[in-house]
Amino acid sequence: MAADREKAVPLFDGDFVDLDEGNNVSKRFCLLDGQLVQVNEQSTTRHHARRVLDAFLPAGFPHTVTDDYLMYQLFDSLQAFSSSIASLFASRAVLQGLGVGDADSNATGALFVTIVQETFSRLACIMFAYRFGQKIEPECKRYRFLADIFNDTALCLDLLAPMFPLWPKVLTMTTSSVLRALCGIAAGASKATLSAHFAKNGNLAELNAKEASQETVVSLMGMLAGTILVHYVHGGTAVWVWMVLLVSMHLAMNYRAVCAVEMDTLNRQRAVLLYRNYCEGGKRPQSVSTPKEIAKKEGILWDDSHVGLSPGTLGNPIFASGIGEFTWRGGDGALQALLLSRPSGDTHQFRVATDRGTGSPVILLEEGLDGFGVAEAFFLCLYTNKEKKDDVYMVTRPQMNDFKKGLVDAGWKFDTVALLTGSTAKLGVRYRDKKVLGLG
């Protein structure tokens, strides 16, 4: 019987392995004298270090996140550290502004100031989300940096508040609360977009959870360091010197963090930069720039891709919010674009007219248009403007197919339409029954 069992066990020349979320080998087992034995490939120290890092990094790191994740998180952690220390100086000033330590102050007055702050900050959140909510995702890098500008301005106002008499103090503290509320909206929404960009394996929830763990540790370290610093730093001049240093470090690290991000979706700025490079490279599929190349040229606070361009030229197409805006901007030309038939064989799912005021192309999207279709409409308008052509529909399908192949090969994605920064209705046609019209 034993001999039969030995014959039943096949000879196996290889190892069994455990694969993590990124399909990387985490454990290795081999057959030794008929037993499955784990092979230890890491030292004990390295193994424990890896266990600690696993508490803060996504499972399967670095294969389950994009290449720019680590650099962004490094600078993001440094900016969070400096922000935590600066916040302690501001918090002390806020308490002084509310009357802590002042025998002439009372709790009712402090409560009144708090109510005013909360009221205006919540109203500001609603208005900001309504006005800029749809612009944050396409411009997530800009709004991520703006969020910290809002926050640091609020910290500086908190430091100024105790210097003012009652009503200017209330106004200053209320403005600070409004800016801090705007920071929360802009930072939260832009971080959600950045996290979706970093996640590669459907691990968005885990990535957010691990980022929260990172922020917790960094904030604790900042609070400990800040507690020591606040204890020894007093007086207006010393506090402001430290505040300027901390805020400067905070903004510099945050700027480096957003500059390190290589977004693979096209917003207006990235599309113009990409098309410029494409034209300079001879309009060959191989000349399409990669997201990494475009990230090096992308502006954060200012979009300088239009520098040197006059209205009606490269980089100025406008997406109409609906038929009303399309006909208002385009006039008779827009009406003709809606009513006249297009060239035979044309498959473009959009209509184009010329803005009567600026000369820029006005685009009205049609129903059923996908993400690349939106990008196609934008690029065709860039092409006709740059080449001074009159008809956007004369660009052939093979030309656009070659360009699309270059975009896909370069790593650009079109599942998210980042070219649209507002509410955009699409054109649909519904034919009415003649009987309803009384014609039949």
C-alpha positions in Angstrom: 0.0 0.0 0.0 2.8 2.4 0.9 4.4 1.7 -2.5 1.1 2.4 -4.2 0.8 5.8 -2.5 4.4 6.7 -3.5 3.5 5.9 -7.1 0.3 8.0 -6.8 2.3 11.1 -5.8 3.6 12.6 -9.0 7.1 14.1 -9.3 6.8 17.9 -9.2 9.7 20.0 -10.3 8.6 23.5 -9.1 7.2 25.5 -6.2 3.8 26.4 -5.0 3.3 30.1 -4.3 0.8 32.5 -2.6 0.1 35.5 -4.8 -1.0 38.8 -3.3 -3.5 41.3 -4.8 -0.9 42.5 -7.3 -0.1 38.9 -8.4 3.3 39.0 -6.6 4.7 36.1 -4.7 4.2 36.6 -1.0 5.0 33.0 0.2 6.8 30.1 -1.5 6.4 26.4 -0.7 8.3 23.4 -2.0 8.1 19.6 -1.7 10.7 18.1 0.6 10.6 14.4 1.4 6.9 14.3 0.5 6.1 17.3 2.7 5.1 20.8 1.7 7.6 23.2 3.4 7.6 27.0 3.3 10.7 28.6 2.0 11.9 31.6 4.0 13.2 34.2 1.5 13.3 37.2 3.8 15.1 37.9 7.0 13.1 38.2 10.2 13.9 42.0 10.4 12.9 42.6 6.9 9.7 40.5 7.4 8.6 42.6 10.4 9.4 45.8 8.6 7.2 44.7 5.8 4.4 43.9 8.2 4.6 47.4 9.6 4.5 49.0 6.2 1.6 46.9 5.2 -0.5 48.7 7.8 0.0 52.0 5.9 0.4 50.9 2.2 -2.2 49.3 -0.1 -2.1 45.5 -0.3 0.1 44.5 -3.2 2.0 47.8 -3.2 3.5 49.0 -5.5 1.8 46.9 -8.2 -1.8 47.9 -7.2 -1.2 51.6 -7.5 0.0 53.9 -10.2 3.7 54.9 -10.5 3.1 58.4 -9.2 1.4 57.3 -5.9 4.5 57.0 -3.7 6.0 60.4 -4.6 2.6 62.1 -4.1 2.2 60.4 -0.7 5.7 61.4 0.4 5.2 65.1 -0.2 1.6 64.9 1.1 2.8 63.5 4.4 5.4 66.2 4.7 2.8 69.0 4.1 0.4 67.4 6.6 3.2 67.4 9.2 3.9 71.1 8.8 0.2 71.9 8.7 -0.4 70.1 12.0 2.2 72.3 13.7 0.9 75.5 12.2 -2.7 74.6 13.2 -1.6 74.5 16.9 -0.4 78.1 16.7 -3.7 79.1 15.1 -5.8 77.1 17.7 -4.1 79.0 20.5 -4.9 82.3 18.8 -8.6 81.2 18.3 -8.9 80.4 22.0 -7.5 83.8 22.9 -9.9 85.4 20.5 -12.8 83.6 22.1 -11.8 85.0 25.5 -10.0 82.0 27.2 -8.0 83.5 30.0 -9.8 86.8 29.9 -11.8 87.6 33.0 -14.0 90.1 31.1 -15.2 87.5 28.6 -18.2 85.2 29.0 -19.3 81.9 27.5 -22.4 83.4 25.9 -20.2 85.7 23.8 -18.0 82.9 22.7 -21.1 80.8 21.8 -22.4 83.7 19.7 -19.2 83.9 17.7 -19.2 80.1 17.2 -22.8 80.2 15.9 -21.9 83.0 13.4 -18.9 81.1 12.2 -20.8 77.8 11.7 -23.7 79.6 9.9 -21.6 81.3 7.4 -19.2 78.4 6.8 -22.0 76.0 6.1 -23.7 78.5 3.7 -20.3 78.9 2.0 -20.0 75.1 1.6 -23.3 74.9 -0.2 -22.6 77.8 -2.6 -19.1 76.6 -3.4 -20.2 73.1 -4.1 -23.0 74.4 -6.4 -20.7 76.8 -8.2 -17.5 74.8 -8.6 -18.6 71.2 -7.9 -18.4 70.1 -11.5 -15.0 71.8 -12.1 -13.2 70.0 -9.3 -12.8 66.6 -10.9 -11.3 67.9 -14.3 -9.1 70.3 -12.4 -8.4 68.2 -9.3 -4.7 69.1 -9.1 -5.5 72.8 -9.0 -8.3 72.5 -6.4 -6.1 70.2 -4.3 -3.5 73.0 -4.1 -6.2 75.7 -3.7 -7.6 73.9 -0.7 -4.3 74.4 1.2 -4.1 78.0 0.2 -7.6 78.4 1.7 -6.4 76.6 4.8 -3.2 78.5 5.3 -5.0 81.9 4.8 -7.5 80.8 7.5 -4.6 80.0 9.9 -3.1 83.4 9.3 -6.4 85.1 10.0 -6.7 83.1 13.2 -3.4 84.5 14.3 -4.6 88.1 13.5 -8.0 87.8 15.2 -6.9 88.5 18.9 -5.3 91.8 17.8 -8.7 93.3 16.8 -11.6 94.7 18.8 -14.8 92.8 19.0 -16.6 93.2 15.7 -13.5 93.2 13.5 -12.5 90.1 15.4 -15.8 88.4 14.7 -15.5 89.2 11.0 -11.9 87.9 10.9 -12.8 84.7 12.7 -15.9 84.2 10.5 -13.8 84.7 7.3 -11.3 82.1 8.6 -14.1 79.6 9.2 -15.5 80.2 5.7 -12.0 79.6 4.2 -11.5 76.4 6.3 -14.9 75.1 5.1 -14.0 75.8 1.5 -10.8 73.9 2.1 -12.7 70.9 3.3 -14.9 70.8 0.2 -12.1 71.4 -2.3 -9.7 69.0 -0.5 -12.3 66.2 -0.1 -13.5 66.3 -3.6 -10.1 66.6 -5.2 -8.7 63.8 -3.0 -11.5 61.5 -4.1 -10.5 62.1 -7.8 -6.8 61.6 -7.0 -7.5 58.3 -5.1 -9.6 57.0 -8.1 -6.6 57.8 -10.3 -4.1 56.0 -8.0 -6.2 52.8 -7.5 -5.4 50.2 -10.2 -7.0 47.0 -8.9 -10.4 48.2 -7.8 -8.9 48.9 -4.4 -10.2 52.5 -4.0 -11.8 51.9 -0.5 -8.7 50.2 0.9 -6.4 53.0 -0.6 -8.5 55.6 1.1 -8.4 53.7 4.4 -4.6 53.4 4.3 -4.3 57.1 3.4 -6.3 57.9 6.5 -3.9 55.8 8.6 -1.0 57.6 7.1 -2.5 61.0 7.9 -3.3 59.9 11.4 0.3 59.0 12.2 1.7 62.1 10.5 -0.8 64.3 12.3 0.1 62.7 15.7 3.8 63.3 15.0 3.0 66.9 14.0 1.0 67.5 17.2 3.7 66.1 19.4 6.3 68.3 17.7 4.0 71.2 17.7 3.2 70.8 21.4 6.9 71.3 22.3 7.2 74.2 19.9 4.1 76.0 21.1 5.3 75.6 24.7 8.5 77.5 24.0 7.4 80.0 21.3 5.6 83.1 22.5 5.3 86.7 21.5 4.1 88.1 18.2 7.4 88.2 16.3 8.5 84.7 17.1 5.1 83.2 16.4 4.9 84.9 13.0 8.4 83.8 12.0 7.6 80.2 12.7 4.2 80.6 11.0 5.8 81.9 7.8 8.3 79.0 7.8 5.6 76.4 8.4 3.1 77.8 5.9 5.9 78.1 3.3 6.9 74.5 3.8 3.3 73.4 3.7 2.6 75.1 0.4 5.9 74.0 -1.1 5.4 70.4 -0.2 1.8 70.4 -1.4 2.8 72.0 -4.7 5.5 69.3 -5.2 2.8 66.6 -4.4 0.3 67.8 -7.0 3.1 68.3 -9.6 4.1 64.7 -9.1 0.6 63.4 -10.1 0.4 62.2 -13.7 -3.3 62.3 -14.6 -4.2 60.0 -17.5 -7.5 61.8 -18.4 -7.7 64.8 -20.6 -8.9 68.1 -19.3 -8.8 71.3 -21.5 -5.2 72.2 -20.5 -3.8 68.8 -21.0 -5.6 68.4 -24.3 -4.2 71.6 -25.7 -0.7 70.8 -24.5 -1.0 67.3 -26.0 -2.3 68.5 -29.4 0.5 71.1 -29.6 3.1 68.4 -29.1 1.3 66.2 -31.6 1.4 68.9 -34.3 5.1 69.7 -33.6 5.9 66.0 -33.9 4.5 65.8 -37.4 1.0 64.4 -36.5 2.2 60.9 -36.3 0.7 58.4 -33.8 4.2 57.9 -32.3 4.4 61.7 -31.5 1.5 61.6 -29.0 2.8 62.7 -25.6 2.4 60.4 -22.5 0.7 61.5 -19.3 4.1 61.8 -17.7 5.4 64.1 -20.4 2.3 66.3 -20.2 2.5 66.5 -16.4 5.9 68.2 -16.6 4.3 71.0 -18.6 1.0 71.3 -16.9 0.3 74.4 -14.9 -1.3 74.1 -11.4 -2.8 77.4 -10.5 -2.7 79.0 -14.0 -3.4 77.5 -17.4 -0.6 78.8 -19.6 -1.4 76.5 -22.5 -3.3 79.5 -24.2 -0.4 82.0 -23.8 0.1 83.8 -27.1 -3.2 82.7 -28.6 -5.9 85.1 -29.6 -9.7 84.4 -29.3 -10.9 82.1 -32.1 -7.6 80.1 -32.3 -6.2 76.9 -30.9 -7.4 76.0 -27.5 -10.6 77.9 -27.3 -13.5 75.5 -28.1 -16.7 76.0 -26.0 -19.0 73.2 -25.1 -22.6 74.5 -25.2 -24.7 73.7 -22.2 -27.7 72.9 -24.5 -29.5 73.9 -27.6 -30.4 77.3 -26.2 -26.8 78.4 -25.6 -25.7 76.8 -28.9 -28.1 78.9 -31.0 -27.5 82.0 -28.8 -23.8 81.9 -29.4 -23.8 80.7 -33.0 -26.8 82.6 -34.4 -27.8 81.6 -37.9 -24.8 79.4 -38.2 -25.9 77.3 -35.3 -29.4 77.0 -36.7 -27.9 75.8 -40.0 -25.7 73.3 -38.1 -28.9 71.9 -36.5 -31.1 71.7 -39.6 -28.8 71.1 -42.6 -27.7 67.6 -43.4 -24.0 66.7 -43.0 -21.7 65.2 -45.6 -22.4 61.6 -46.6 -20.7 59.1 -44.5 -20.1 61.5 -41.6 -20.3 59.7 -38.2 -19.4 62.6 -35.9 -21.9 62.8 -33.1 -21.8 66.6 -32.5 -22.6 69.9 -34.1 -20.3 72.8 -34.4 -20.9 76.6 -35.0 -18.8 79.7 -34.5 -19.3 82.1 -31.6 -20.5 85.4 -33.0 -18.6 87.4 -30.3 -15.2 85.6 -30.0 -15.0 83.5 -33.1 -14.4 80.4 -31.0 -15.9 77.0 -32.0 -19.1 76.2 -30.1 -19.8 72.4 -29.7 -23.1 70.8 -29.1 -22.8 67.1 -28.2 -25.3 64.5 -29.4 -26.9 61.7 -27.4 -25.0 58.5 -27.3 -21.6 60.1 -27.4 -18.9 58.3 -25.4 -15.8 59.7 -23.7 -13.6 59.6 -26.7 -16.3 61.2 -28.8 -16.2 64.3 -26.5 -12.4 64.4 -26.9 -12.7 63.9 -30.7 -15.0 66.9 -30.9 -12.5 69.0 -29.0 -9.5 67.9 -31.0 -11.3 68.4 -34.4 -12.0 72.0 -33.4 -8.4 72.5 -32.5 -7.4 71.0 -35.8 -9.7 73.1 -38.0 -8.7 76.3 -36.1 -5.0 75.6 -36.3 -5.1 74.6 -40.0 -7.6 77.5 -40.7 -10.1 75.1 -42.3 -13.7 76.0 -42.6 -15.4 72.7 -42.1 -14.7 70.5 -39.1 -16.5 67.6 -40.8 -13.9 67.4 -43.5 -11.5 65.6 -41.2 -11.5 62.0 -42.2 -12.2 59.0 -40.0 -8.8 57.4 -40.7 -7.1 60.5 -39.5 -8.9 60.4 -36.2 -8.5 56.7 -35.9 -4.7 57.1 -36.2 -4.8 59.8 -33.6 -6.9 57.7 -31.3 -4.5 54.8 -31.6 -1.7 57.1 -30.6 -3.6 58.3 -27.6 -4.4 54.8 -26.3 -0.9 53.6 -26.9 0.5 56.6 -24.9 -1.7 55.6 -21.9 -4.6 58.1 -22.1 -8.0 57.0 -20.8 -11.4 58.2 -21.8 -13.8 56.5 -19.3 -13.9 59.9 -17.5 -14.9 63.0 -19.5 -12.7 65.6 -17.9 -13.1 68.1 -20.8 -16.5 69.1 -19.6 -16.5 71.5 -16.6 -20.2 72.3 -16.4 -23.6 70.9 -16.9 -23.9 69.9 -20.6 -27.1 68.7 -22.2 -26.8 66.5 -25.3 -28.8 67.0 -28.5 -31.5 64.5 -29.2 -34.1 64.4 -32.0 -37.6 63.1 -31.4 -39.9 63.0 -34.5 -43.6 63.7 -33.9 -46.5 61.7 -35.3 -48.3 63.5 -38.1 -51.7 62.6 -36.5 -50.6 64.4 -33.4 -49.8 67.5 -35.5 -53.2 67.2 -37.3 -51.5 66.7 -40.7 -52.7 63.2 -41.3 
